[in-house]
Amino acid sequence: GQANAMADPILLNPPGQRPREPIVHADPVAPHRDAELGGWLGPFFMGPVNTRVVRRSAALLGYGPDFHYQEYLRFGRGAVAALSAASLSFGMEASQAALRLSPVRRLARAMAPAPGQGPSEQSMNRGSFRCELVGTGDAGAKVRVRVADQGDPGNRATTKMVCTAALTLLQAGDELPGGSRGGGVLTPASGLGDALVQRLRRAGMTLEILQ
């Protein structure tokens, strides 16, 4: 069913491009301490969406069968961070299990905020986000990247990304990876590429290579 499809970590990979070891792409469910990122990590609630898009990008752009990608929420160091990561991990797993039951889904829909009941303008303006990505190559070489912006990530940054992507399609057809005549079910990386990156930077978003 739909729930099983959504649980497939390589759901969006093109036909015939499933990796040799699907288990390494499974969504994380438990907390762990990561020395590279300097703290305790837990599952990120947007990971099951974002990672599938990245894996489709990797398949379309030919990154190779050994490409792996995951996302986590960082809680920091120490016992409190470890407890927070464990609590989030348990809560996410329990809520996903509960939402497989139709009565729970109906209750969740009934309790969800109605249109217009979201955060205030002031709250959205005060928000911010920062993502740090660490890439490791076959020979052990590492690269770190930061993506950050001011404003609530759901109501400000996402709006900026969507509008900038639309303007990139409209104004920069010849700069796209597939040119102005390219098409298909693409992703930001495979369909818009560096043309989108440069426009997001001009719109005030930080996308930088740290090392």
URDA-V913364 format. One record per residue. N is the residue number from 1. RES is the residue in one small letter. PSI is psi in whole degrees, -180 to 180 (* if undefined). D_CENTER is the distance of its C-alpha to the mean C-alpha in Angstrom with 1 decimal. Layout:
# URDA-V913364
N & RES & PSI & D_CENTER
N & RES & PSI & D_CENTER
This chain:
# URDA-V913364
1 & g & -171 & 23.5
2 & q & -38 & 20.4
3 & a & -41 & 19.2
4 & n & -37 & 19.8
5 & a & -43 & 17.9
6 & m & -26 & 14.8
7 & a & -9 & 15.2
8 & d & 115 & 15.4
9 & p & -16 & 12.6
10 & i & 35 & 13.9
11 & l & -41 & 14.6
12 & l & 0 & 13.8
13 & n & 141 & 15.6
14 & p & 154 & 18.9
15 & p & 137 & 22.0
16 & g & 3 & 23.6
17 & q & 42 & 20.6
18 & r & 139 & 19.7
19 & p & 161 & 19.5
20 & r & -34 & 22.6
21 & e & 81 & 21.2
22 & p & -26 & 18.6
23 & i & -31 & 19.0
24 & v & -13 & 17.1
25 & h & 1 & 13.9
26 & a & 144 & 14.5
27 & d & 134 & 12.0
28 & p & 143 & 13.4
29 & v & -11 & 15.8
30 & a & 153 & 17.9
31 & p & 156 & 17.9
32 & h & 158 & 19.0
33 & r & 131 & 20.2
34 & d & 117 & 18.8
35 & a & -34 & 21.3
36 & e & -40 & 19.2
37 & l & -1 & 17.0
38 & g & 48 & 20.1
39 & g & -173 & 19.6
40 & w & 137 & 18.6
41 & l & 147 & 15.1
42 & g & 171 & 14.1
43 & p & 141 & 11.5
44 & f & 130 & 8.5
45 & f & -23 & 9.0
46 & m & -5 & 5.7
47 & g & -45 & 5.1
48 & p & -17 & 7.6
49 & v & -54 & 6.2
50 & n & -42 & 3.0
51 & t & -33 & 5.6
52 & r & -35 & 8.3
53 & v & -43 & 7.8
54 & v & -41 & 7.8
55 & r & -34 & 10.7
56 & r & -41 & 12.4
57 & s & -46 & 12.3
58 & a & -41 & 13.8
59 & a & -44 & 16.4
60 & l & -33 & 17.4
61 & l & -1 & 17.8
62 & g & 43 & 19.6
63 & y & -21 & 17.9
64 & g & 161 & 20.1
65 & p & -16 & 20.2
66 & d & 7 & 19.5
67 & f & 128 & 15.9
68 & h & 147 & 13.7
69 & y & 134 & 10.0
70 & q & 160 & 8.6
71 & e & 144 & 6.7
72 & y & 162 & 9.3
73 & l & 126 & 10.9
74 & r & 133 & 13.9
75 & f & -11 & 17.2
76 & g & -166 & 19.7
77 & r & 164 & 22.9
78 & g & 176 & 25.8
79 & a & -38 & 26.8
80 & v & -42 & 25.3
81 & a & -41 & 21.8
82 & a & -43 & 22.4
83 & l & -41 & 23.7
84 & s & -43 & 20.8
85 & a & -42 & 18.3
86 & a & -41 & 20.7
87 & s & -44 & 21.1
88 & l & -43 & 17.5
89 & s & -47 & 17.2
90 & f & -43 & 20.4
91 & g & -42 & 19.6
92 & m & -43 & 16.4
93 & e & -42 & 18.3
94 & a & -41 & 21.3
95 & s & -38 & 19.8
96 & q & -38 & 18.1
97 & a & -41 & 21.6
98 & a & -37 & 23.3
99 & l & -8 & 21.4
100 & r & -13 & 22.7
101 & l & 128 & 26.1
102 & s & -38 & 27.1
103 & p & -36 & 29.1
104 & v & -40 & 26.1
105 & r & -42 & 24.0
106 & r & -41 & 26.9
107 & l & -42 & 27.3
108 & a & -42 & 23.6
109 & r & -38 & 24.0
110 & a & -31 & 27.3
111 & m & -7 & 26.0
112 & a & 149 & 23.0
113 & p & 143 & 23.6
114 & a & 161 & 25.5
115 & p & 134 & 24.7
116 & g & -5 & 25.7
117 & q & 19 & 25.1
118 & g & -169 & 21.9
119 & p & 158 & 21.8
120 & s & 162 & 24.6
121 & e & -42 & 24.4
122 & q & -43 & 25.3
123 & s & -42 & 22.5
124 & m & -38 & 19.9
125 & n & -32 & 21.5
126 & r & -20 & 21.6
127 & g & 171 & 17.9
128 & s & 170 & 15.6
129 & f & 156 & 12.4
130 & r & 127 & 12.0
131 & c & 132 & 9.5
132 & e & 128 & 11.6
133 & l & 137 & 10.9
134 & v & 122 & 13.9
135 & g & 136 & 15.0
136 & t & 125 & 18.2
137 & g & 174 & 20.5
138 & d & -35 & 23.2
139 & a & 7 & 25.8
140 & g & -4 & 24.0
141 & a & 142 & 23.1
142 & k & 149 & 20.2
143 & v & 138 & 18.2
144 & r & 140 & 16.2
145 & v & 143 & 14.1
146 & r & 134 & 13.4
147 & v & 124 & 11.5
148 & a & 159 & 13.1
149 & d & 161 & 15.0
150 & q & 145 & 17.5
151 & g & 150 & 17.2
152 & d & 129 & 15.4
153 & p & -31 & 11.6
154 & g & -35 & 12.1
155 & n & -12 & 15.6
156 & r & -58 & 16.1
157 & a & -43 & 13.1
158 & t & -40 & 11.7
159 & t & -44 & 15.4
160 & k & -43 & 15.9
161 & m & -45 & 13.1
162 & v & -46 & 14.6
163 & c & -39 & 18.1
164 & t & -38 & 17.7
165 & a & -42 & 16.4
166 & a & -42 & 19.4
167 & l & -34 & 21.7
168 & t & -44 & 20.6
169 & l & -39 & 21.5
170 & l & -39 & 24.7
171 & q & -14 & 25.9
172 & a & 42 & 24.7
173 & g & -41 & 25.3
174 & d & -14 & 27.1
175 & e & -5 & 24.4
176 & l & 154 & 21.7
177 & p & -38 & 21.2
178 & g & 8 & 23.2
179 & g & -179 & 25.5
180 & s & -17 & 26.6
181 & r & 2 & 27.5
182 & g & 157 & 24.4
183 & g & -175 & 22.6
184 & g & -174 & 21.1
185 & v & 90 & 17.9
186 & l & 176 & 15.7
187 & t & 169 & 12.2
188 & p & -43 & 11.8
189 & a & -46 & 12.7
190 & s & -27 & 15.4
191 & g & -31 & 16.8
192 & l & -33 & 16.7
193 & g & -143 & 16.2
194 & d & -24 & 18.0
195 & a & -40 & 19.6
196 & l & -41 & 16.6
197 & v & -48 & 15.9
198 & q & -37 & 19.5
199 & r & -35 & 19.6
200 & l & -38 & 16.7
201 & r & -43 & 18.6
202 & r & -24 & 21.7
203 & a & 0 & 20.2
204 & g & 1 & 19.7
205 & m & 142 & 16.2
206 & t & 121 & 16.1
207 & l & 102 & 14.7
208 & e & 148 & 17.0
209 & i & 124 & 17.9
210 & l & -32 & 19.5
211 & q & * & 21.4
